Amino acid sequence: MKKTLNIVKIGGNILDAPDALDAFLRAYAKLEGDKILIHGGGKIATTLGIQLGIQARYVDGRRITDTPTLELVTMVYGGRINRQITASLQALGCNAIGLTGADGNLLRAVKRPVGAVDYGWVGDVAVSDVNTGLLNALFAAGLSPVVAPLTHDGQGQIFNTNADTMAAILAQAMAPLHSVSLFFCFEKKGILADPEDENSALLSLSENDYHHLRETKALSGGIFPKIDNAFAAAKTGVHRVMIGEALALMNNPEAGTRLIP
């Protein structure tokens, strides 16, 4: 029988709000069994970047990472945010360990090729690049990984990598030996059928439903990478893939929208 593994990804709506982050971490710390928390960077990197004269640029919800931006996100994601979450979880009795993709060779990546858009120092990852042995060893030691969205190429180069993508890749890599539940947390109760109605969250979302919502402009911006990665995981053996509000999902794993491949 496969062991249960919860993989949770949080973003700016939690990271940028201290009270919301505290409430989420308290609920997350109570989750039983093995678990992994993947975090993004929220507005912290953007705000600090403005102070340093580094302007944030995005294409379809993905950050363009030039050299100054890479230095910025390495400091913020792998440093300030990751260390604070790890320390907060320790205070809540969760034996967390902060990691990037470079730590323990957790997750290697290759630089994204330049196409219509040059994303800069952005790393693309594959399921085969996940060090599942490291994760299983950490679980055996009673540790709960907290993963920052940074990867490496094995030659000393760090990459910025989309946190939603990392969550999906980790879930897919761990699925053969675990019953994985993957939770993408954001500010809504789920994927909304009507973007003007906060109470129109769908209980489930098929790929046909998703394409229809895109065509009718009911969805836009940064939600696309989240849903694309959620479907990628749902189609490759991940037991349950949910998108919804962070605290609600921690208290009820079916509280959001379930992705149906």
PyRosetta script that sets phi, psi and omega in degrees:
from pyrosetta import init, pose_from_sequence

init()
pose = pose_from_sequence("MKKTLNIVKIGGNILDAPDALDAFLRAYAKLEGDKILIHGGGKIATTLGIQLGIQARYVDGRRITDTPTLELVTMVYGGRINRQITASLQALGCNAIGLTGADGNLLRAVKRPVGAVDYGWVGDVAVSDVNTGLLNALFAAGLSPVVAPLTHDGQGQIFNTNADTMAAILAQAMAPLHSVSLFFCFEKKGILADPEDENSALLSLSENDYHHLRETKALSGGIFPKIDNAFAAAKTGVHRVMIGEALALMNNPEAGTRLIP")
pose.set_psi(1, 132.4)
pose.set_omega(1, -178.4)
pose.set_phi(2, -71.2)
pose.set_psi(2, 142.5)
pose.set_omega(2, 174.4)
pose.set_phi(3, -75.7)
pose.set_psi(3, 148.4)
pose.set_omega(3, 178.2)
pose.set_phi(4, -78.3)
pose.set_psi(4, 136.3)
pose.set_omega(4, 176.5)
pose.set_phi(5, -135.9)
pose.set_psi(5, 123.8)
pose.set_omega(5, 175.3)
pose.set_phi(6, -101.5)
pose.set_psi(6, 126.3)
pose.set_omega(6, 176.1)
pose.set_phi(7, -117.7)
pose.set_psi(7, 122.2)
pose.set_omega(7, -173.0)
pose.set_phi(8, -123.3)
pose.set_psi(8, 130.7)
pose.set_omega(8, 176.6)
pose.set_phi(9, -114.8)
pose.set_psi(9, 127.8)
pose.set_omega(9, 176.7)
pose.set_phi(10, -119.0)
pose.set_psi(10, 155.9)
pose.set_omega(10, -178.5)
pose.set_phi(11, -132.5)
pose.set_psi(11, -154.1)
pose.set_omega(11, -169.7)
pose.set_phi(12, -62.6)
pose.set_psi(12, -33.1)
pose.set_omega(12, -177.7)
pose.set_phi(13, -62.8)
pose.set_psi(13, -25.1)
pose.set_omega(13, 176.4)
pose.set_phi(14, -93.3)
pose.set_psi(14, -46.6)
pose.set_omega(14, -174.9)
pose.set_phi(15, -64.9)
pose.set_psi(15, -30.7)
pose.set_omega(15, -176.0)
pose.set_phi(16, -86.9)
pose.set_psi(16, -2.5)
pose.set_omega(16, -176.7)
pose.set_phi(17, -125.5)
pose.set_psi(17, 100.7)
pose.set_omega(17, -174.9)
pose.set_phi(18, -53.4)
pose.set_psi(18, -42.2)
pose.set_omega(18, -179.4)
pose.set_phi(19, -66.2)
pose.set_psi(19, -41.8)
pose.set_omega(19, 179.0)
pose.set_phi(20, -65.6)
pose.set_psi(20, -40.4)
pose.set_omega(20, 178.9)
pose.set_phi(21, -64.0)
pose.set_psi(21, -42.5)
pose.set_omega(21, 179.7)
pose.set_phi(22, -61.9)
pose.set_psi(22, -44.9)
pose.set_omega(22, 180.0)
pose.set_phi(23, -64.4)
pose.set_psi(23, -42.4)
pose.set_omega(23, 178.8)
pose.set_phi(24, -62.4)
pose.set_psi(24, -48.6)
pose.set_omega(24, -177.2)
pose.set_phi(25, -62.7)
pose.set_psi(25, -34.6)
pose.set_omega(25, 176.8)
pose.set_phi(26, -63.0)
pose.set_psi(26, -41.7)
pose.set_omega(26, 178.9)
pose.set_phi(27, -71.4)
pose.set_psi(27, -41.2)
pose.set_omega(27, -179.8)
pose.set_phi(28, -62.2)
pose.set_psi(28, -41.3)
pose.set_omega(28, -178.5)
pose.set_phi(29, -60.7)
pose.set_psi(29, -25.0)
pose.set_omega(29, -178.3)
pose.set_phi(30, -85.4)
pose.set_psi(30, -10.4)
pose.set_omega(30, 178.2)
pose.set_phi(31, -61.1)
pose.set_psi(31, 130.3)
pose.set_omega(31, -179.2)
pose.set_phi(32, -85.4)
pose.set_psi(32, 153.1)
pose.set_omega(32, 175.4)
pose.set_phi(33, 84.2)
pose.set_psi(33, -168.9)
pose.set_omega(33, -178.0)
pose.set_phi(34, -72.1)
pose.set_psi(34, 145.4)
pose.set_omega(34, -178.3)
pose.set_phi(35, -158.3)
pose.set_psi(35, 152.4)
pose.set_omega(35, 176.7)
pose.set_phi(36, -132.5)
pose.set_psi(36, 134.7)
pose.set_omega(36, 176.2)
pose.set_phi(37, -113.1)
pose.set_psi(37, 124.0)
pose.set_omega(37, 175.5)
pose.set_phi(38, -112.5)
pose.set_psi(38, 132.0)
pose.set_omega(38, -178.2)
pose.set_phi(39, -122.4)
pose.set_psi(39, 152.7)
pose.set_omega(39, 171.5)
pose.set_phi(40, -92.0)
pose.set_psi(40, -149.5)
pose.set_omega(40, -177.5)
pose.set_phi(41, -122.2)
pose.set_psi(41, -14.9)
pose.set_omega(41, 179.5)
pose.set_phi(42, 59.6)
pose.set_psi(42, -152.7)
pose.set_omega(42, -178.4)
pose.set_phi(43, -85.0)
pose.set_psi(43, -5.3)
pose.set_omega(43, -174.8)
pose.set_phi(44, -62.6)
pose.set_psi(44, -46.5)
pose.set_omega(44, 179.7)
pose.set_phi(45, -65.6)
pose.set_psi(45, -40.5)
pose.set_omega(45, -179.7)
pose.set_phi(46, -64.8)
pose.set_psi(46, -43.5)
pose.set_omega(46, -179.4)
pose.set_phi(47, -64.2)
pose.set_psi(47, -46.0)
pose.set_omega(47, 178.5)
pose.set_phi(48, -65.8)
pose.set_psi(48, -36.3)
pose.set_omega(48, 178.5)
pose.set_phi(49, -61.0)
pose.set_psi(49, -40.1)
pose.set_omega(49, 177.6)
pose.set_phi(50, -61.1)
pose.set_psi(50, -41.8)
pose.set_omega(50, 179.3)
pose.set_phi(51, -63.5)
pose.set_psi(51, -30.5)
pose.set_omega(51, -178.6)
pose.set_phi(52, -95.5)
pose.set_psi(52, 1.6)
pose.set_omega(52, 179.5)
pose.set_phi(53, 80.0)
pose.set_psi(53, 24.0)
pose.set_omega(53, 179.5)
pose.set_phi(54, -108.6)
pose.set_psi(54, 110.8)
pose.set_omega(54, -176.5)
pose.set_phi(55, -85.3)
pose.set_psi(55, 130.0)
pose.set_omega(55, 178.5)
pose.set_phi(56, -77.3)
pose.set_psi(56, 136.6)
pose.set_omega(56, 176.5)
pose.set_phi(57, -130.3)
pose.set_psi(57, 135.9)
pose.set_omega(57, -178.1)
pose.set_phi(58, -129.1)
pose.set_psi(58, 149.4)
pose.set_omega(58, 170.3)
pose.set_phi(59, -132.3)
pose.set_psi(59, 118.2)
pose.set_omega(59, -178.9)
pose.set_phi(60, 52.7)
pose.set_psi(60, 42.4)
pose.set_omega(60, 176.3)
pose.set_phi(61, 81.2)
pose.set_psi(61, 2.6)
pose.set_omega(61, -178.5)
pose.set_phi(62, -112.3)
pose.set_psi(62, 133.3)
pose.set_omega(62, -175.5)
pose.set_phi(63, -75.6)
pose.set_psi(63, 134.6)
pose.set_omega(63, 171.3)
pose.set_phi(64, -78.8)
pose.set_psi(64, 127.9)
pose.set_omega(64, -172.3)
pose.set_phi(65, -116.9)
pose.set_psi(65, 90.1)
pose.set_omega(65, 172.0)
pose.set_phi(66, -81.6)
pose.set_psi(66, -178.1)
pose.set_omega(66, -175.1)
pose.set_phi(67, -61.5)
pose.set_psi(67, -47.1)
pose.set_omega(67, 176.8)
pose.set_phi(68, -60.6)
pose.set_psi(68, -37.1)
pose.set_omega(68, 179.2)
pose.set_phi(69, -67.4)
pose.set_psi(69, -38.3)
pose.set_omega(69, 177.1)
pose.set_phi(70, -60.9)
pose.set_psi(70, -43.7)
pose.set_omega(70, 177.5)
pose.set_phi(71, -61.5)
pose.set_psi(71, -38.9)
pose.set_omega(71, -179.8)
pose.set_phi(72, -64.7)
pose.set_psi(72, -51.5)
pose.set_omega(72, -175.4)
pose.set_phi(73, -70.6)
pose.set_psi(73, -28.6)
pose.set_omega(73, 175.5)
pose.set_phi(74, -62.6)
pose.set_psi(74, -43.6)
pose.set_omega(74, 177.9)
pose.set_phi(75, -64.9)
pose.set_psi(75, -46.8)
pose.set_omega(75, -172.2)
pose.set_phi(76, -78.4)
pose.set_psi(76, -50.1)
pose.set_omega(76, -176.8)
pose.set_phi(77, -70.5)
pose.set_psi(77, -53.0)
pose.set_omega(77, -176.3)
pose.set_phi(78, -78.5)
pose.set_psi(78, -17.9)
pose.set_omega(78, -178.8)
pose.set_phi(79, -104.6)
pose.set_psi(79, -90.5)
pose.set_omega(79, -170.4)
pose.set_phi(80, -54.7)
pose.set_psi(80, -53.6)
pose.set_omega(80, -174.4)
pose.set_phi(81, -69.0)
pose.set_psi(81, -48.9)
pose.set_omega(81, -177.1)
pose.set_phi(82, -62.2)
pose.set_psi(82, -42.6)
pose.set_omega(82, -179.3)
pose.set_phi(83, -66.7)
pose.set_psi(83, -38.6)
pose.set_omega(83, -177.7)
pose.set_phi(84, -68.8)
pose.set_psi(84, -42.3)
pose.set_omega(84, 177.7)
pose.set_phi(85, -62.0)
pose.set_psi(85, -45.0)
pose.set_omega(85, -179.3)
pose.set_phi(86, -60.9)
pose.set_psi(86, -44.4)
pose.set_omega(86, 179.5)
pose.set_phi(87, -64.6)
pose.set_psi(87, -40.2)
pose.set_omega(87, -179.5)
pose.set_phi(88, -65.0)
pose.set_psi(88, -40.4)
pose.set_omega(88, 178.9)
pose.set_phi(89, -67.7)
pose.set_psi(89, -36.3)
pose.set_omega(89, 175.8)
pose.set_phi(90, -60.0)
pose.set_psi(90, -40.1)
pose.set_omega(90, 179.8)
pose.set_phi(91, -66.2)
pose.set_psi(91, -20.6)
pose.set_omega(91, -179.0)
pose.set_phi(92, -98.2)
pose.set_psi(92, 9.2)
pose.set_omega(92, 177.1)
pose.set_phi(93, 84.0)
pose.set_psi(93, 11.7)
pose.set_omega(93, 176.1)
pose.set_phi(94, -100.8)
pose.set_psi(94, 118.7)
pose.set_omega(94, -174.7)
pose.set_phi(95, -79.5)
pose.set_psi(95, 77.5)
pose.set_omega(95, -174.8)
pose.set_phi(96, -85.4)
pose.set_psi(96, 152.1)
pose.set_omega(96, 174.2)
pose.set_phi(97, -133.2)
pose.set_psi(97, 125.5)
pose.set_omega(97, -178.2)
pose.set_phi(98, -82.5)
pose.set_psi(98, 135.9)
pose.set_omega(98, -177.1)
pose.set_phi(99, -140.8)
pose.set_psi(99, 153.7)
pose.set_omega(99, 160.3)
pose.set_phi(100, -114.2)
pose.set_psi(100, 178.7)
pose.set_omega(100, 177.8)
pose.set_phi(101, -64.5)
pose.set_psi(101, -22.0)
pose.set_omega(101, -179.9)
pose.set_phi(102, -78.8)
pose.set_psi(102, -27.4)
pose.set_omega(102, -176.5)
pose.set_phi(103, -70.1)
pose.set_psi(103, 122.0)
pose.set_omega(103, -178.2)
pose.set_phi(104, 63.8)
pose.set_psi(104, 18.0)
pose.set_omega(104, -176.8)
pose.set_phi(105, 55.0)
pose.set_psi(105, 42.3)
pose.set_omega(105, -176.1)
pose.set_phi(106, -60.3)
pose.set_psi(106, -45.6)
pose.set_omega(106, -174.6)
pose.set_phi(107, -152.1)
pose.set_psi(107, 111.7)
pose.set_omega(107, 176.5)
pose.set_phi(108, -86.7)
pose.set_psi(108, 162.3)
pose.set_omega(108, -179.1)
pose.set_phi(109, -147.9)
pose.set_psi(109, 167.0)
pose.set_omega(109, 171.6)
pose.set_phi(110, -120.3)
pose.set_psi(110, 146.6)
pose.set_omega(110, -179.8)
pose.set_phi(111, -63.6)
pose.set_psi(111, 132.5)
pose.set_omega(111, -179.6)
pose.set_phi(112, -63.3)
pose.set_psi(112, 127.1)
pose.set_omega(112, 179.3)
pose.set_phi(113, -61.8)
pose.set_psi(113, 149.3)
pose.set_omega(113, 177.1)
pose.set_phi(114, -76.7)
pose.set_psi(114, 122.5)
pose.set_omega(114, 176.7)
pose.set_phi(115, -123.2)
pose.set_psi(115, -130.6)
pose.set_omega(115, 176.3)
pose.set_phi(116, -62.2)
pose.set_psi(116, -28.6)
pose.set_omega(116, 178.1)
pose.set_phi(117, -125.1)
pose.set_psi(117, 136.3)
pose.set_omega(117, 172.4)
pose.set_phi(118, -96.1)
pose.set_psi(118, 104.5)
pose.set_omega(118, -177.2)
pose.set_phi(119, -82.3)
pose.set_psi(119, -4.8)
pose.set_omega(119, 178.2)
pose.set_phi(120, 78.1)
pose.set_psi(120, -137.5)
pose.set_omega(120, -175.8)
pose.set_phi(121, -82.2)
pose.set_psi(121, 64.3)
pose.set_omega(121, 178.2)
pose.set_phi(122, -112.5)
pose.set_psi(122, 133.2)
pose.set_omega(122, -177.8)
pose.set_phi(123, -102.8)
pose.set_psi(123, 134.2)
pose.set_omega(123, 173.3)
pose.set_phi(124, -98.1)
pose.set_psi(124, 138.9)
pose.set_omega(124, -173.3)
pose.set_phi(125, -121.7)
pose.set_psi(125, 156.7)
pose.set_omega(125, 178.5)
pose.set_phi(126, -130.8)
pose.set_psi(126, 156.6)
pose.set_omega(126, -178.9)
pose.set_phi(127, -57.1)
pose.set_psi(127, -37.9)
pose.set_omega(127, -177.9)
pose.set_phi(128, -67.8)
pose.set_psi(128, -12.9)
pose.set_omega(128, -178.5)
pose.set_phi(129, -90.1)
pose.set_psi(129, -0.8)
pose.set_omega(129, -179.1)
pose.set_phi(130, -84.4)
pose.set_psi(130, 131.6)
pose.set_omega(130, 177.3)
pose.set_phi(131, -85.8)
pose.set_psi(131, 81.5)
pose.set_omega(131, -177.8)
pose.set_phi(132, -66.1)
pose.set_psi(132, -30.1)
pose.set_omega(132, 178.2)
pose.set_phi(133, -61.3)
pose.set_psi(133, -39.3)
pose.set_omega(133, 177.3)
pose.set_phi(134, -62.5)
pose.set_psi(134, -46.8)
pose.set_omega(134, -178.5)
pose.set_phi(135, -61.9)
pose.set_psi(135, -44.3)
pose.set_omega(135, 179.4)
pose.set_phi(136, -63.8)
pose.set_psi(136, -35.1)
pose.set_omega(136, 177.4)
pose.set_phi(137, -66.9)
pose.set_psi(137, -38.8)
pose.set_omega(137, 178.1)
pose.set_phi(138, -65.7)
pose.set_psi(138, -42.3)
pose.set_omega(138, 177.9)
pose.set_phi(139, -61.8)
pose.set_psi(139, -42.4)
pose.set_omega(139, -179.5)
pose.set_phi(140, -62.5)
pose.set_psi(140, -28.3)
pose.set_omega(140, 178.8)
pose.set_phi(141, -87.4)
pose.set_psi(141, 2.9)
pose.set_omega(141, 178.6)
pose.set_phi(142, 80.3)
pose.set_psi(142, 21.4)
pose.set_omega(142, -177.6)
pose.set_phi(143, -102.8)
pose.set_psi(143, 147.1)
pose.set_omega(143, 178.7)
pose.set_phi(144, -115.6)
pose.set_psi(144, 109.2)
pose.set_omega(144, -177.4)
pose.set_phi(145, -66.9)
pose.set_psi(145, 139.7)
pose.set_omega(145, 170.7)
pose.set_phi(146, -118.7)
pose.set_psi(146, 113.9)
pose.set_omega(146, -167.1)
pose.set_phi(147, -110.1)
pose.set_psi(147, 125.4)
pose.set_omega(147, 175.1)
pose.set_phi(148, -86.0)
pose.set_psi(148, 152.1)
pose.set_omega(148, -175.6)
pose.set_phi(149, -80.9)
pose.set_psi(149, 58.2)
pose.set_omega(149, 177.5)
pose.set_phi(150, -129.3)
pose.set_psi(150, 139.0)
pose.set_omega(150, 178.8)
pose.set_phi(151, -128.1)
pose.set_psi(151, -175.0)
pose.set_omega(151, 179.8)
pose.set_phi(152, -149.5)
pose.set_psi(152, 165.8)
pose.set_omega(152, -176.7)
pose.set_phi(153, -105.6)
pose.set_psi(153, 4.6)
pose.set_omega(153, -178.1)
pose.set_phi(154, 81.7)
pose.set_psi(154, -4.5)
pose.set_omega(154, 179.8)
pose.set_phi(155, -116.7)
pose.set_psi(155, 14.0)
pose.set_omega(155, 177.4)
pose.set_phi(156, 99.0)
pose.set_psi(156, -1.8)
pose.set_omega(156, -178.8)
pose.set_phi(157, -95.7)
pose.set_psi(157, 127.5)
pose.set_omega(157, 175.9)
pose.set_phi(158, -91.0)
pose.set_psi(158, 146.0)
pose.set_omega(158, 176.2)
pose.set_phi(159, -126.0)
pose.set_psi(159, 147.3)
pose.set_omega(159, 165.9)
pose.set_phi(160, -80.9)
pose.set_psi(160, 131.8)
pose.set_omega(160, -178.6)
pose.set_phi(161, -134.5)
pose.set_psi(161, 136.0)
pose.set_omega(161, -178.3)
pose.set_phi(162, -55.4)
pose.set_psi(162, 127.4)
pose.set_omega(162, -175.6)
pose.set_phi(163, -66.4)
pose.set_psi(163, -34.9)
pose.set_omega(163, 176.2)
pose.set_phi(164, -62.5)
pose.set_psi(164, -41.7)
pose.set_omega(164, 178.7)
pose.set_phi(165, -63.5)
pose.set_psi(165, -44.1)
pose.set_omega(165, 178.9)
pose.set_phi(166, -60.5)
pose.set_psi(166, -42.2)
pose.set_omega(166, 179.9)
pose.set_phi(167, -61.4)
pose.set_psi(167, -44.9)
pose.set_omega(167, -179.4)
pose.set_phi(168, -65.9)
pose.set_psi(168, -41.5)
pose.set_omega(168, -179.4)
pose.set_phi(169, -66.0)
pose.set_psi(169, -43.1)
pose.set_omega(169, 177.8)
pose.set_phi(170, -62.0)
pose.set_psi(170, -40.7)
pose.set_omega(170, -180.0)
pose.set_phi(171, -63.4)
pose.set_psi(171, -44.8)
pose.set_omega(171, -179.6)
pose.set_phi(172, -64.8)
pose.set_psi(172, -39.2)
pose.set_omega(172, -179.2)
pose.set_phi(173, -67.0)
pose.set_psi(173, -34.0)
pose.set_omega(173, -176.4)
pose.set_phi(174, -88.6)
pose.set_psi(174, -12.7)
pose.set_omega(174, -174.2)
pose.set_phi(175, -62.0)
pose.set_psi(175, -34.5)
pose.set_omega(175, -178.6)
pose.set_phi(176, -59.5)
pose.set_psi(176, -30.3)
pose.set_omega(176, -177.1)
pose.set_phi(177, -113.1)
pose.set_psi(177, -1.1)
pose.set_omega(177, -177.8)
pose.set_phi(178, -135.9)
pose.set_psi(178, 154.1)
pose.set_omega(178, 169.8)
pose.set_phi(179, -90.5)
pose.set_psi(179, 97.9)
pose.set_omega(179, -169.0)
pose.set_phi(180, -94.7)
pose.set_psi(180, 129.3)
pose.set_omega(180, 167.8)
pose.set_phi(181, -108.4)
pose.set_psi(181, 125.1)
pose.set_omega(181, -176.9)
pose.set_phi(182, -112.9)
pose.set_psi(182, 122.8)
pose.set_omega(182, -177.1)
pose.set_phi(183, -117.4)
pose.set_psi(183, 117.0)
pose.set_omega(183, 172.3)
pose.set_phi(184, -96.9)
pose.set_psi(184, 114.1)
pose.set_omega(184, -175.2)
pose.set_phi(185, -101.0)
pose.set_psi(185, 132.4)
pose.set_omega(185, 172.2)
pose.set_phi(186, -145.5)
pose.set_psi(186, -165.9)
pose.set_omega(186, -167.5)
pose.set_phi(187, -83.6)
pose.set_psi(187, -11.7)
pose.set_omega(187, -178.0)
pose.set_phi(188, -96.7)
pose.set_psi(188, 166.0)
pose.set_omega(188, 178.2)
pose.set_phi(189, -72.8)
pose.set_psi(189, -13.8)
pose.set_omega(189, -179.4)
pose.set_phi(190, 166.2)
pose.set_psi(190, -167.1)
pose.set_omega(190, 174.8)
pose.set_phi(191, -75.4)
pose.set_psi(191, 123.0)
pose.set_omega(191, -174.2)
pose.set_phi(192, -86.9)
pose.set_psi(192, 131.5)
pose.set_omega(192, 173.7)
pose.set_phi(193, -69.0)
pose.set_psi(193, -33.7)
pose.set_omega(193, 177.9)
pose.set_phi(194, -124.6)
pose.set_psi(194, 112.0)
pose.set_omega(194, -176.3)
pose.set_phi(195, -62.5)
pose.set_psi(195, -14.6)
pose.set_omega(195, 178.8)
pose.set_phi(196, -91.7)
pose.set_psi(196, -6.1)
pose.set_omega(196, -176.7)
pose.set_phi(197, -119.7)
pose.set_psi(197, 106.0)
pose.set_omega(197, -177.7)
pose.set_phi(198, -64.9)
pose.set_psi(198, -16.7)
pose.set_omega(198, -178.4)
pose.set_phi(199, -100.7)
pose.set_psi(199, 16.8)
pose.set_omega(199, -177.7)
pose.set_phi(200, -101.5)
pose.set_psi(200, 25.5)
pose.set_omega(200, -179.1)
pose.set_phi(201, -61.6)
pose.set_psi(201, 133.0)
pose.set_omega(201, 179.3)
pose.set_phi(202, -77.8)
pose.set_psi(202, 140.5)
pose.set_omega(202, 175.6)
pose.set_phi(203, -71.7)
pose.set_psi(203, -31.9)
pose.set_omega(203, 178.6)
pose.set_phi(204, -145.9)
pose.set_psi(204, 160.2)
pose.set_omega(204, -179.5)
pose.set_phi(205, -141.3)
pose.set_psi(205, 120.0)
pose.set_omega(205, 174.8)
pose.set_phi(206, -92.9)
pose.set_psi(206, 168.4)
pose.set_omega(206, 178.3)
pose.set_phi(207, -65.6)
pose.set_psi(207, -34.4)
pose.set_omega(207, 176.6)
pose.set_phi(208, -64.7)
pose.set_psi(208, -41.9)
pose.set_omega(208, 176.6)
pose.set_phi(209, -60.0)
pose.set_psi(209, -42.6)
pose.set_omega(209, -178.9)
pose.set_phi(210, -61.3)
pose.set_psi(210, -47.0)
pose.set_omega(210, 180.0)
pose.set_phi(211, -62.8)
pose.set_psi(211, -37.3)
pose.set_omega(211, 178.3)
pose.set_phi(212, -64.5)
pose.set_psi(212, -43.5)
pose.set_omega(212, 179.7)
pose.set_phi(213, -64.0)
pose.set_psi(213, -35.8)
pose.set_omega(213, 176.8)
pose.set_phi(214, -67.5)
pose.set_psi(214, -43.0)
pose.set_omega(214, -178.2)
pose.set_phi(215, -65.3)
pose.set_psi(215, -33.5)
pose.set_omega(215, -179.2)
pose.set_phi(216, -89.6)
pose.set_psi(216, 6.6)
pose.set_omega(216, 178.1)
pose.set_phi(217, 64.4)
pose.set_psi(217, 22.0)
pose.set_omega(217, 177.1)
pose.set_phi(218, -74.5)
pose.set_psi(218, -17.9)
pose.set_omega(218, 177.3)
pose.set_phi(219, -123.8)
pose.set_psi(219, 149.9)
pose.set_omega(219, 178.2)
pose.set_phi(220, -161.3)
pose.set_psi(220, 166.3)
pose.set_omega(220, 170.4)
pose.set_phi(221, 69.2)
pose.set_psi(221, -138.6)
pose.set_omega(221, -170.5)
pose.set_phi(222, -69.7)
pose.set_psi(222, -6.8)
pose.set_omega(222, -180.0)
pose.set_phi(223, -73.1)
pose.set_psi(223, -23.5)
pose.set_omega(223, -176.2)
pose.set_phi(224, -60.6)
pose.set_psi(224, -50.7)
pose.set_omega(224, 178.1)
pose.set_phi(225, -58.6)
pose.set_psi(225, -35.8)
pose.set_omega(225, -179.2)
pose.set_phi(226, -63.3)
pose.set_psi(226, -48.6)
pose.set_omega(226, -177.6)
pose.set_phi(227, -70.5)
pose.set_psi(227, -40.9)
pose.set_omega(227, 178.6)
pose.set_phi(228, -58.0)
pose.set_psi(228, -44.8)
pose.set_omega(228, 179.5)
pose.set_phi(229, -69.3)
pose.set_psi(229, -34.8)
pose.set_omega(229, 178.5)
pose.set_phi(230, -63.3)
pose.set_psi(230, -43.4)
pose.set_omega(230, 178.4)
pose.set_phi(231, -67.0)
pose.set_psi(231, -38.2)
pose.set_omega(231, 178.0)
pose.set_phi(232, -57.7)
pose.set_psi(232, -40.7)
pose.set_omega(232, 179.1)
pose.set_phi(233, -71.6)
pose.set_psi(233, -43.1)
pose.set_omega(233, -177.2)
pose.set_phi(234, -62.3)
pose.set_psi(234, -28.7)
pose.set_omega(234, -177.5)
pose.set_phi(235, -86.5)
pose.set_psi(235, -3.8)
pose.set_omega(235, -173.8)
pose.set_phi(236, -127.7)
pose.set_psi(236, 40.0)
pose.set_omega(236, 168.5)
pose.set_phi(237, 96.8)
pose.set_psi(237, -2.5)
pose.set_omega(237, 177.2)
pose.set_phi(238, -73.7)
pose.set_psi(238, 128.0)
pose.set_omega(238, -171.6)
pose.set_phi(239, -61.4)
pose.set_psi(239, -46.1)
pose.set_omega(239, -176.1)
pose.set_phi(240, -144.3)
pose.set_psi(240, 130.6)
pose.set_omega(240, 177.7)
pose.set_phi(241, -126.0)
pose.set_psi(241, 119.4)
pose.set_omega(241, -175.8)
pose.set_phi(242, -124.9)
pose.set_psi(242, 146.6)
pose.set_omega(242, 171.9)
pose.set_phi(243, -125.9)
pose.set_psi(243, 127.0)
pose.set_omega(243, -179.7)
pose.set_phi(244, -178.5)
pose.set_psi(244, -169.0)
pose.set_omega(244, -178.0)
pose.set_phi(245, -75.0)
pose.set_psi(245, 136.3)
pose.set_omega(245, -167.9)
pose.set_phi(246, -57.7)
pose.set_psi(246, -55.6)
pose.set_omega(246, -174.6)
pose.set_phi(247, -65.8)
pose.set_psi(247, -38.4)
pose.set_omega(247, 179.0)
pose.set_phi(248, -61.9)
pose.set_psi(248, -42.9)
pose.set_omega(248, -179.7)
pose.set_phi(249, -66.9)
pose.set_psi(249, -33.6)
pose.set_omega(249, 178.9)
pose.set_phi(250, -68.4)
pose.set_psi(250, -29.5)
pose.set_omega(250, -179.9)
pose.set_phi(251, -91.0)
pose.set_psi(251, -22.5)
pose.set_omega(251, 180.0)
pose.set_phi(252, -150.6)
pose.set_psi(252, 105.3)
pose.set_omega(252, -173.6)
pose.set_phi(253, -64.3)
pose.set_psi(253, -8.0)
pose.set_omega(253, 178.3)
pose.set_phi(254, -109.0)
pose.set_psi(254, 18.8)
pose.set_omega(254, -172.3)
pose.set_phi(255, -78.2)
pose.set_psi(255, -12.5)
pose.set_omega(255, -177.8)
pose.set_phi(256, -110.1)
pose.set_psi(256, -147.2)
pose.set_omega(256, 178.0)
pose.set_phi(257, -100.0)
pose.set_psi(257, 126.0)
pose.set_omega(257, 178.4)
pose.set_phi(258, -90.5)
pose.set_psi(258, 132.1)
pose.set_omega(258, -179.7)
pose.set_phi(259, -84.5)
pose.set_psi(259, 126.0)
pose.set_omega(259, -178.3)
pose.set_phi(260, -113.2)
pose.set_psi(260, 109.3)
pose.set_omega(260, -177.7)
pose.set_phi(261, -70.6)
pose.dump_pdb("model.pdb")
